[in-house]
Amino acid sequence: MKGRGGNPGKKIILLFFCFVAALANFGLNQLAAKVFSQFLFVDTLFTLTIALSGGIIPGIITAFLSLLPYGLFLGEPYWPGDLFVICSITELILVRGFCLRFHIITKNSEPCFGMTDKFGVFKEDNFNFLLLYVISALCVISVSMCLVISLLGGIIGSVNTLVFKSVEKTYSPEMYFKLGLLRNQVNLILANILARIPVNMVDRVIVVFGSYGLFLFIFRIKSRLGVYRAAWGSAIATINGPDRPG
């Protein structure tokens, strides 16, 4: 009988993928900022992918692990900058919740393209209608995340400045918008919030659509591996023949 703790091997593998996703978040962020000179964060794409594929807890673990590379490779202080992990955790919880609400994933982290009986059920063979529905759902999620993360990030940024006297020493995508607003006598808190909206509008679309696409890709690979594993087991059983009583 298996213990309540589950399979420790699977947990180690999942933790490994959380670590890989954290490094991928850092790499994508630096690629967008330094190589392509884009005013984007794109630092939670793989966190959301883990949350959609593995659940809330692995997503939260990935969010915390994603803080480490900035200190290790860039020498950035963890405090108070690591307060922004609240944005990542809030985002992954809300995105997974929205996906469940819109019925584009199941509680078992599998794709699901249907609605409740109250609204009717989509036919799986109507590809164009399904595609439009999924795109519409992801657009609503992207806009919602833009507003929520801009508000939350602006408040956290203001707290870091006003309370912890933190000074930004590295590149930040919203900095140019923020400076323009401050020069026009806009309140610091409001400037921190408004400056993030144009950045997050593009950023959240990339992150939400990208993470859902990766989620579908990972599910497809897992399904293929499951088929191969079942076929292999069936072949072995055929070769060995039925079990004989001892």
GULUM-335179 format. One line per 5 residues: number of its first residue (from 1); for each residue y, x, z of N, C-alpha, C. Coordinates in nm, 3 decimals, padded with zeros to 5 digits, always signed. Layout:
N
NUM = Y,X,Z,Y,X,Z,Y,X,Z  ...
***
This chain:
246
1 = -00.121,+00.085,+00.000,+00.000,+00.000,+00.000,+00.125,+00.088,+00.000  +00.222,+00.053,-00.081,+00.345,+00.129,-00.087,+00.436,+00.094,+00.030  +00.508,+00.195,+00.076,+00.600,+00.171,+00.185,+00.724,+00.099,+00.139  +00.800,+00.057,+00.235,+00.921,-00.018,+00.201,+01.025,+00.070,+00.134  +01.011,+00.199,+00.152,+01.110,+00.290,+00.094,+01.102,+00.300,-00.056
6 = +00.993,+00.246,-00.117,+00.981,+00.252,-00.262,+00.929,+00.387,-00.307  +00.938,+00.411,-00.437,+00.889,+00.535,-00.496,+00.994,+00.645,-00.480  +00.966,+00.750,-00.400,+01.067,+00.855,-00.380,+01.095,+00.933,-00.507  +00.993,+00.943,-00.595,+01.013,+01.014,-00.721,+01.119,+00.948,-00.808  +01.116,+00.815,-00.815,+01.215,+00.741,-00.893,+01.355,+00.757,-00.835
11 = +01.362,+00.762,-00.701,+01.493,+00.778,-00.637,+01.552,+00.916,-00.667  +01.466,+01.018,-00.670,+01.514,+01.153,-00.701,+01.562,+01.159,-00.846  +01.488,+01.097,-00.936,+01.528,+01.093,-01.077,+01.661,+01.020,-01.093  +01.676,+00.907,-01.024,+01.800,+00.829,-01.032,+01.917,+00.909,-00.977  +01.895,+00.983,-00.866,+02.000,+01.068,-00.809,+02.039,+01.179,-00.907
16 = +01.938,+01.231,-00.977,+01.966,+01.335,-01.077,+02.055,+01.279,-01.187  +02.026,+01.157,-01.234,+02.107,+01.096,-01.338,+02.248,+01.064,-01.286  +02.261,+01.032,-01.158,+02.394,+01.012,-01.098,+02.475,+01.140,-01.105  +02.409,+01.252,-01.075,+02.475,+01.383,-01.079,+02.516,+01.418,-01.223  +02.427,+01.394,-01.318,+02.457,+01.420,-01.459,+02.574,+01.333,-01.505
21 = +02.573,+01.206,-01.464,+02.682,+01.114,-01.501,+02.815,+01.160,-01.444  +02.814,+01.214,-01.322,+02.937,+01.264,-01.260,+02.994,+01.382,-01.340  +02.907,+01.473,-01.382,+02.952,+01.586,-01.464,+03.003,+01.538,-01.600  +02.936,+01.435,-01.654,+02.979,+01.378,-01.783,+03.116,+01.312,-01.771  +03.143,+01.245,-01.658,+03.276,+01.186,-01.634,+03.383,+01.294,-01.636
26 = +03.356,+01.403,-01.567,+03.452,+01.515,-01.561,+03.472,+01.575,-01.699  +03.362,+01.597,-01.771,+03.372,+01.656,-01.903,+03.450,+01.570,-02.000  +03.426,+01.438,-01.997,+03.497,+01.347,-02.086,+03.645,+01.340,-02.052  +03.676,+01.343,-01.923,+03.816,+01.341,-01.879,+03.890,+01.465,-01.927  +03.828,+01.582,-01.913,+03.891,+01.705,-01.955,+03.900,+01.714,-02.108
31 = +03.799,+01.661,-02.176,+03.800,+01.660,-02.322,+03.917,+01.578,-02.375  +03.936,+01.459,-02.315,+04.045,+01.371,-02.359,+04.182,+01.431,-02.325  +04.191,+01.496,-02.209,+04.320,+01.545,-02.162,+04.363,+01.675,-02.230  +04.269,+01.767,-02.246,+04.307,+01.901,-02.290,+04.274,+01.929,-02.437  +04.161,+01.880,-02.483,+04.121,+01.910,-02.620,+04.192,+01.818,-02.719
36 = +04.188,+01.684,-02.690,+04.248,+01.587,-02.782,+04.389,+01.548,-02.741  +04.436,+01.596,-02.625,+04.572,+01.568,-02.576,+04.604,+01.419,-02.572  +04.506,+01.339,-02.529,+04.526,+01.194,-02.521,+04.567,+01.155,-02.379  +04.653,+01.054,-02.369,+04.700,+01.009,-02.239,+04.600,+00.908,-02.181  +04.482,+00.954,-02.150,+04.377,+00.865,-02.101,+04.305,+00.929,-01.983
41 = +04.244,+00.842,-01.900,+04.162,+00.890,-01.788,+04.016,+00.906,-01.832  +03.958,+00.798,-01.887,+03.816,+00.790,-01.928,+03.723,+00.867,-01.834  +03.745,+00.853,-01.703,+03.666,+00.927,-01.605,+03.568,+00.838,-01.528  +03.553,+00.713,-01.572,+03.457,+00.625,-01.504,+03.356,+00.564,-01.600  +03.355,+00.611,-01.725,+03.265,+00.552,-01.825,+03.119,+00.563,-01.782
46 = +03.080,+00.681,-01.737,+02.940,+00.702,-01.701,+02.909,+00.644,-01.562  +03.011,+00.630,-01.478,+02.991,+00.561,-01.350,+02.954,+00.416,-01.374  +03.026,+00.350,-01.466,+02.995,+00.211,-01.500,+02.859,+00.200,-01.568  +02.824,+00.299,-01.649,+02.693,+00.297,-01.714,+02.582,+00.299,-01.610  +02.596,+00.384,-01.509,+02.496,+00.390,-01.401,+02.493,+00.260,-01.323
51 = +02.611,+00.202,-01.297,+02.618,+00.076,-01.222,+02.551,-00.038,-01.298  +02.571,-00.042,-01.430,+02.508,-00.147,-01.510,+02.359,-00.126,-01.524  +02.317,-00.001,-01.535,+02.175,+00.030,-01.558,+02.094,+00.038,-01.430  +02.158,+00.083,-01.321,+02.082,+00.107,-01.198,+02.125,+00.026,-01.077  +02.244,-00.033,-01.081,+02.289,-00.114,-00.968,+02.414,-00.058,-00.901
56 = +02.463,-00.130,-00.802,+02.587,-00.096,-00.733,+02.576,+00.036,-00.656  +02.469,+00.053,-00.578,+02.456,+00.173,-00.493,+02.454,+00.301,-00.576  +02.371,+00.311,-00.681,+02.378,+00.432,-00.765,+02.516,+00.452,-00.827  +02.583,+00.343,-00.861,+02.717,+00.354,-00.915,+02.814,+00.413,-00.815  +02.806,+00.370,-00.689,+02.893,+00.423,-00.584,+02.863,+00.571,-00.560
61 = +02.736,+00.608,-00.561,+02.699,+00.749,-00.544,+02.760,+00.833,-00.656  +02.752,+00.782,-00.779,+02.811,+00.852,-00.893,+02.962,+00.866,-00.878  +03.026,+00.761,-00.827,+03.172,+00.764,-00.808,+03.212,+00.875,-00.712  +03.138,+00.892,-00.603,+03.170,+00.998,-00.507,+03.136,+01.136,-00.564  +03.024,+01.145,-00.634,+02.986,+01.274,-00.694,+03.087,+01.317,-00.800
66 = +03.152,+01.220,-00.864,+03.250,+01.251,-00.969,+03.373,+01.322,-00.915  +03.394,+01.319,-00.784,+03.508,+01.388,-00.723,+03.485,+01.539,-00.717  +03.359,+01.580,-00.705,+03.327,+01.720,-00.679,+03.374,+01.817,-00.787  +03.351,+01.789,-00.916,+03.389,+01.889,-01.018,+03.538,+01.925,-01.018  +03.625,+01.832,-00.979,+03.768,+01.860,-00.982,+03.805,+01.966,-00.879
71 = +03.736,+01.966,-00.766,+03.760,+02.070,-00.667,+03.690,+02.200,-00.702  +03.568,+02.189,-00.756,+03.489,+02.309,-00.786,+03.543,+02.385,-00.906  +03.583,+02.313,-01.011,+03.624,+02.378,-01.136,+03.775,+02.390,-01.154  +03.851,+02.299,-01.095,+03.997,+02.301,-01.113,+04.071,+02.339,-00.985  +03.999,+02.344,-00.873,+04.062,+02.381,-00.747,+04.154,+02.275,-00.690
76 = +04.136,+02.150,-00.733,+04.221,+02.043,-00.681,+04.179,+02.006,-00.539  +04.275,+01.981,-00.449,+04.239,+01.939,-00.314,+04.177,+01.800,-00.315  +04.074,+01.780,-00.232,+04.005,+01.652,-00.230,+04.089,+01.544,-00.161  +04.172,+01.584,-00.065,+04.253,+01.486,+00.007,+04.400,+01.510,-00.025  +04.479,+01.406,-00.051,+04.442,+01.264,-00.049,+04.399,+01.208,-00.185
81 = +04.382,+01.298,-00.284,+04.348,+01.252,-00.417,+04.219,+01.175,-00.426  +04.126,+01.205,-00.334,+03.997,+01.136,-00.340,+04.005,+00.989,-00.299  +04.123,+00.945,-00.256,+04.140,+00.802,-00.227,+04.126,+00.717,-00.353  +04.146,+00.781,-00.469,+04.133,+00.708,-00.595,+03.989,+00.667,-00.623  +03.895,+00.718,-00.544,+03.756,+00.674,-00.559,+03.745,+00.524,-00.528
86 = +03.841,+00.472,-00.452,+03.845,+00.328,-00.424,+03.859,+00.250,-00.554  +03.937,+00.303,-00.649,+03.952,+00.238,-00.780,+03.819,+00.234,-00.854  +03.746,+00.347,-00.850,+03.618,+00.354,-00.920,+03.517,+00.256,-00.862  +03.511,+00.250,-00.729,+03.416,+00.161,-00.663,+03.451,+00.015,-00.689  +03.580,-00.017,-00.679,+03.625,-00.153,-00.707,+03.591,-00.192,-00.851
91 = +03.616,-00.100,-00.943,+03.591,-00.128,-01.084,+03.444,-00.154,-01.112  +03.356,-00.068,-01.061,+03.214,-00.086,-01.091,+03.158,-00.214,-01.031  +03.206,-00.252,-00.912,+03.160,-00.376,-00.850,+03.208,-00.497,-00.932  +03.335,-00.494,-00.973,+03.390,-00.606,-01.049,+03.330,-00.615,-01.189  +03.313,-00.502,-01.256,+03.257,-00.504,-01.392,+03.115,-00.556,-01.390
96 = +03.033,-00.506,-01.297,+02.895,-00.557,-01.289,+02.895,-00.705,-01.252  +02.986,-00.744,-01.162,+02.995,-00.885,-01.124,+03.036,-00.974,-01.241  +03.134,-00.929,-01.320,+03.176,-01.004,-01.438,+03.063,-01.015,-01.540  +02.992,-00.904,-01.560,+02.881,-00.905,-01.657,+02.772,-01.003,-01.614  +02.746,-01.009,-01.484,+02.650,-01.107,-01.434,+02.703,-01.249,-01.452
101 = +02.832,-01.266,-01.425,+02.893,-01.399,-01.436,+02.894,-01.449,-01.580  +02.917,-01.358,-01.672,+02.920,-01.395,-01.814,+02.780,-01.393,-01.877  +02.681,-01.360,-01.797,+02.541,-01.360,-01.842,+02.516,-01.266,-01.959  +02.574,-01.146,-01.950,+02.543,-01.044,-02.051,+02.455,-00.934,-01.992  +02.428,-00.941,-01.861,+02.322,-00.863,-01.798,+02.255,-00.952,-01.694
106 = +02.135,-00.913,-01.652,+02.065,-00.986,-01.546,+02.073,-00.907,-01.416  +02.028,-00.968,-01.309,+02.028,-00.898,-01.180,+01.932,-00.779,-01.180  +01.837,-00.781,-01.271,+01.743,-00.669,-01.285,+01.793,-00.564,-01.383  +01.920,-00.569,-01.416,+01.983,-00.472,-01.506,+01.920,-00.472,-01.645  +01.902,-00.590,-01.700,+01.851,-00.605,-01.836,+01.953,-00.685,-01.918
111 = +01.961,-00.659,-02.048,+02.053,-00.736,-02.132,+02.016,-00.884,-02.132  +02.119,-00.969,-02.134,+02.096,-01.113,-02.135,+02.212,-01.177,-02.208  +02.182,-01.244,-02.319,+02.288,-01.302,-02.400,+02.278,-01.454,-02.398  +02.302,-01.514,-02.284,+02.296,-01.659,-02.275,+02.390,-01.710,-02.169  +02.407,-01.843,-02.165,+02.491,-01.905,-02.064,+02.406,-02.003,-01.984
116 = +02.462,-02.056,-01.881,+02.388,-02.149,-01.797,+02.367,-02.280,-01.872  +02.276,-02.361,-01.823,+02.246,-02.489,-01.887,+02.368,-02.580,-01.894  +02.459,-02.560,-01.801,+02.580,-02.643,-01.797,+02.660,-02.629,-01.927  +02.659,-02.509,-01.985,+02.735,-02.483,-02.106,+02.646,-02.477,-02.231  +02.516,-02.483,-02.211,+02.425,-02.467,-02.324,+02.369,-02.327,-02.329
121 = +02.273,-02.305,-02.414,+02.207,-02.176,-02.427,+02.221,-02.127,-02.570  +02.258,-02.001,-02.586,+02.271,-01.945,-02.720,+02.133,-01.916,-02.778  +02.120,-01.933,-02.909,+01.996,-01.899,-02.975,+01.997,-01.750,-03.011  +01.885,-01.684,-02.984,+01.879,-01.541,-03.005,+01.892,-01.503,-03.153  +01.859,-01.594,-03.245,+01.864,-01.560,-03.386,+02.006,-01.572,-03.444
126 = +02.099,-01.628,-03.366,+02.238,-01.640,-03.412,+02.314,-01.514,-03.372  +02.292,-01.407,-03.446,+02.345,-01.275,-03.410,+02.497,-01.273,-03.408  +02.561,-01.331,-03.510,+02.707,-01.327,-03.518,+02.772,-01.397,-03.400  +02.715,-01.511,-03.358,+02.770,-01.585,-03.246,+02.751,-01.507,-03.116  +02.634,-01.445,-03.100,+02.607,-01.364,-02.982,+02.702,-01.245,-02.975
131 = +02.721,-01.179,-03.089,+02.809,-01.062,-03.094,+02.951,-01.100,-03.056  +03.000,-01.211,-03.110,+03.135,-01.258,-03.078,+03.148,-01.291,-02.930  +03.043,-01.352,-02.874,+03.046,-01.387,-02.732,+03.053,-01.262,-02.644  +02.970,-01.161,-02.676,+02.968,-01.038,-02.596,+03.101,-00.965,-02.608  +03.155,-00.955,-02.729,+03.284,-00.888,-02.748,+03.394,-00.961,-02.672
136 = +03.394,-01.093,-02.675,+03.495,-01.171,-02.603,+03.485,-01.147,-02.452  +03.361,-01.146,-02.401,+03.339,-01.123,-02.258,+03.389,-00.985,-02.218  +03.357,-00.883,-02.298,+03.399,-00.746,-02.267,+03.551,-00.731,-02.277  +03.615,-00.806,-02.369,+03.762,-00.803,-02.378,+03.826,-00.861,-02.252  +03.772,-00.972,-02.204,+03.823,-01.033,-02.080,+03.806,-00.937,-01.963
141 = +03.691,-00.872,-01.956,+03.665,-00.776,-01.848,+03.763,-00.658,-01.858  +03.787,-00.609,-01.980,+03.877,-00.495,-01.999,+04.019,-00.527,-01.953  +04.070,-00.643,-01.993,+04.206,-00.682,-01.953,+04.214,-00.700,-01.802  +04.113,-00.762,-01.744,+04.110,-00.783,-01.598,+04.110,-00.650,-01.524  +04.029,-00.555,-01.574,+04.022,-00.424,-01.509,+04.152,-00.346,-01.527
146 = +04.218,-00.364,-01.640,+04.347,-00.299,-01.661,+04.446,-00.341,-01.553  +04.455,-00.469,-01.526,+04.550,-00.520,-01.427,+04.511,-00.481,-01.285  +04.382,-00.496,-01.254,+04.336,-00.466,-01.117,+04.350,-00.317,-01.086  +04.304,-00.231,-01.177,+04.307,-00.088,-01.152,+04.450,-00.034,-01.155  +04.536,-00.091,-01.239,+04.677,-00.049,-01.240,+04.744,-00.082,-01.107
151 = +04.716,-00.202,-01.056,+04.773,-00.243,-00.927,+04.720,-00.157,-00.814  +04.589,-00.141,-00.809,+04.527,-00.064,-00.700,+04.564,+00.084,-00.710  +04.558,+00.139,-00.832,+04.594,+00.279,-00.850,+04.739,+00.307,-00.817  +04.828,+00.213,-00.854,+04.969,+00.230,-00.823,+04.996,+00.230,-00.674  +04.927,+00.143,-00.602,+04.943,+00.137,-00.456,+04.891,+00.265,-00.391
156 = +04.773,+00.311,-00.434,+04.716,+00.433,-00.377,+04.805,+00.554,-00.409  +04.856,+00.560,-00.534,+04.945,+00.670,-00.570,+05.072,+00.670,-00.487  +05.125,+00.553,-00.458,+05.246,+00.542,-00.376,+05.219,+00.584,-00.231  +05.102,+00.544,-00.180,+05.064,+00.584,-00.044,+05.051,+00.736,-00.035  +04.990,+00.797,-00.136,+04.975,+00.943,-00.138,+05.111,+01.012,-00.135
161 = +05.208,+00.955,-00.207,+05.341,+01.016,-00.215,+05.424,+00.991,-00.090  +05.427,+00.865,-00.046,+05.516,+00.827,+00.065,+05.460,+00.862,+00.202  +05.328,+00.847,+00.217,+05.266,+00.869,+00.349,+05.215,+01.012,+00.364  +05.139,+01.057,+00.264,+05.076,+01.190,+00.275,+05.159,+01.301,+00.209  +05.275,+01.264,+00.152,+05.366,+01.360,+00.089,+05.296,+01.446,-00.016
166 = +05.205,+01.382,-00.089,+05.129,+01.453,-00.191,+05.213,+01.470,-00.318  +05.204,+01.588,-00.377,+05.277,+01.618,-00.501,+05.174,+01.647,-00.610  +05.188,+01.580,-00.725,+05.094,+01.600,-00.835,+05.117,+01.736,-00.899  +05.011,+01.820,-00.898,+05.022,+01.955,-00.952,+04.949,+01.970,-01.085  +04.875,+01.867,-01.122,+04.798,+01.874,-01.246,+04.836,+01.756,-01.336
171 = +04.785,+01.760,-01.458,+04.813,+01.659,-01.559,+04.768,+01.521,-01.512  +04.852,+01.421,-01.534,+04.816,+01.283,-01.505,+04.866,+01.197,-01.620  +04.780,+01.115,-01.681,+04.816,+01.042,-01.803,+04.938,+00.954,-01.793  +04.960,+00.893,-01.676,+05.071,+00.797,-01.665,+05.203,+00.862,-01.628  +05.205,+00.995,-01.613,+05.322,+01.064,-01.560,+05.448,+01.042,-01.644
176 = +05.435,+01.045,-01.777,+05.552,+01.032,-01.863,+05.613,+00.892,-01.853  +05.529,+00.791,-01.847,+05.579,+00.653,-01.829,+05.648,+00.640,-01.693  +05.587,+00.700,-01.592,+05.641,+00.691,-01.456,+05.779,+00.756,-01.448  +05.795,+00.874,-01.508,+05.924,+00.944,-01.504,+06.032,+00.861,-01.572  +05.997,+00.796,-01.683,+06.093,+00.713,-01.753,+06.139,+00.595,-01.668
181 = +06.046,+00.535,-01.597,+06.079,+00.422,-01.511,+06.165,+00.466,-01.392  +06.132,+00.580,-01.333,+06.209,+00.628,-01.218,+06.351,+00.665,-01.258  +06.368,+00.716,-01.378,+06.503,+00.750,-01.425,+06.588,+00.625,-01.445  +06.523,+00.513,-01.464,+06.594,+00.385,-01.478,+06.599,+00.308,-01.347  +06.587,+00.380,-01.237,+06.603,+00.326,-01.101,+06.499,+00.220,-01.065
186 = +06.380,+00.230,-01.120,+06.273,+00.139,-01.083,+06.210,+00.186,-00.953  +06.178,+00.094,-00.864,+06.115,+00.125,-00.736,+05.989,+00.208,-00.757  +05.963,+00.305,-00.668,+05.851,+00.396,-00.683,+05.717,+00.324,-00.692  +05.694,+00.227,-00.604,+05.567,+00.155,-00.605,+05.550,+00.078,-00.736  +05.657,+00.009,-00.777,+05.650,-00.067,-00.901,+05.634,+00.027,-01.021
191 = +05.700,+00.142,-01.017,+05.688,+00.239,-01.125,+05.545,+00.292,-01.135  +05.482,+00.319,-01.020,+05.344,+00.366,-01.019,+05.248,+00.263,-01.079  +05.277,+00.136,-01.055,+05.190,+00.029,-01.107,+05.213,+00.009,-01.257  +05.340,-00.006,-01.296,+05.373,-00.034,-01.436,+05.337,+00.081,-01.528  +05.351,+00.204,-01.479,+05.321,+00.321,-01.563,+05.174,+00.329,-01.600
196 = +05.089,+00.270,-01.518,+04.945,+00.276,-01.544,+04.897,+00.170,-01.643  +04.974,+00.064,-01.662,+04.928,-00.047,-01.747,+04.905,-00.004,-01.892  +05.001,+00.063,-01.960,+04.973,+00.102,-02.099,+04.857,+00.199,-02.113  +04.841,+00.287,-02.014,+04.729,+00.382,-02.016,+04.598,+00.309,-01.996  +04.594,+00.225,-01.893,+04.471,+00.153,-01.860,+04.433,+00.049,-01.965
201 = +04.530,-00.002,-02.039,+04.499,-00.101,-02.142,+04.404,-00.042,-02.246  +04.432,+00.082,-02.287,+04.344,+00.151,-02.382,+04.222,+00.206,-02.310  +04.247,+00.264,-02.194,+04.141,+00.331,-02.119,+04.029,+00.236,-02.080  +04.064,+00.118,-02.030,+03.961,+00.024,-01.984,+03.880,-00.033,-02.100  +03.943,-00.048,-02.216,+03.868,-00.096,-02.334,+03.760,+00.007,-02.370
206 = +03.799,+00.135,-02.373,+03.703,+00.240,-02.406,+03.592,+00.247,-02.303  +03.630,+00.240,-02.175,+03.532,+00.255,-02.066,+03.437,+00.135,-02.060  +03.490,+00.014,-02.068,+03.407,-00.106,-02.056,+03.313,-00.120,-02.175  +03.368,-00.110,-02.296,+03.284,-00.122,-02.416,+03.186,-00.006,-02.426  +03.234,+00.115,-02.393,+03.148,+00.232,-02.400,+03.033,+00.227,-02.302
211 = +03.062,+00.186,-02.179,+02.957,+00.180,-02.076,+02.854,+00.073,-02.108  +02.900,-00.040,-02.162,+02.804,-00.146,-02.197,+02.718,-00.102,-02.315  +02.778,-00.032,-02.411,+02.701,+00.020,-02.522,+02.595,+00.119,-02.477  +02.632,+00.208,-02.385,+02.536,+00.305,-02.331,+02.427,+00.234,-02.251  +02.466,+00.128,-02.179,+02.368,+00.049,-02.104,+02.262,-00.009,-02.197
216 = +02.305,-00.064,-02.311,+02.211,-00.119,-02.409,+02.122,-00.010,-02.467  +02.182,+00.107,-02.493,+02.106,+00.220,-02.548,+02.000,+00.267,-02.449  +02.039,+00.280,-02.321,+01.944,+00.323,-02.218,+01.832,+00.222,-02.201  +01.867,+00.093,-02.205,+01.764,-00.010,-02.192,+01.666,-00.003,-02.308  +01.717,+00.024,-02.427,+01.629,+00.033,-02.545,+01.532,+00.150,-02.529
221 = +01.583,+00.264,-02.480,+01.496,+00.380,-02.459,+01.390,+00.349,-02.354  +01.432,+00.286,-02.243,+01.337,+00.250,-02.138,+01.231,+00.154,-02.190  +01.271,+00.061,-02.275,+01.176,-00.035,-02.332,+01.075,+00.037,-02.421  +01.125,+00.130,-02.504,+01.037,+00.205,-02.592,+00.937,+00.288,-02.511  +00.987,+00.352,-02.405,+00.900,+00.433,-02.320,+00.795,+00.345,-02.253
226 = +00.835,+00.223,-02.214,+00.740,+00.130,-02.153,+00.629,+00.090,-02.249  +00.666,+00.069,-02.377,+00.566,+00.035,-02.478,+00.470,+00.150,-02.498  +00.523,+00.272,-02.509,+00.438,+00.389,-02.529,+00.346,+00.412,-02.409  +00.401,+00.389,-02.288,+00.320,+00.408,-02.168,+00.207,+00.307,-02.162  +00.237,+00.182,-02.200,+00.134,+00.078,-02.200,+00.028,+00.107,-02.305
231 = +00.072,+00.155,-02.424,-00.022,+00.188,-02.530,-00.112,+00.304,-02.489  -00.054,+00.403,-02.425,-00.130,+00.518,-02.377,-00.233,+00.475,-02.274  -00.190,+00.389,-02.180,-00.283,+00.340,-02.078,-00.397,+00.261,-02.139  -00.365,+00.180,-02.241,-00.468,+00.102,-02.308,-00.567,+00.192,-02.382  -00.515,+00.299,-02.445,-00.602,+00.391,-02.517,-00.696,+00.464,-02.421
236 = -00.642,+00.505,-02.307,-00.725,+00.575,-02.207,-00.833,+00.482,-02.154  -00.794,+00.354,-02.129,-00.892,+00.258,-02.079,-01.002,+00.233,-02.181  -00.964,+00.230,-02.310,-01.064,+00.208,-02.416,-01.161,+00.325,-02.425  -01.107,+00.447,-02.412,-01.191,+00.566,-02.420,-01.289,+00.573,-02.303  -01.236,+00.546,-02.184,-01.319,+00.557,-02.064,-01.415,+00.441,-02.050
241 = -01.384,+00.328,-02.112,-01.469,+00.210,-02.099,-01.445,+00.139,-01.969  -01.510,+00.025,-01.947,-01.490,-00.050,-01.823,-01.547,+00.025,-01.703  -01.481,+00.002,-01.589,-01.528,+00.066,-01.466,-01.666,+00.014,-01.430  -01.751,+00.108,-01.391,-01.886,+00.070,-01.350,-01.897,+00.077,-01.199  -01.970,-00.017,-01.140,-01.986,-00.013,-00.995,-02.064,+00.112,-00.953
246 = -02.023,+00.173,-00.845,-02.089,+00.295,-00.799,-02.224,+00.265,-00.735
***
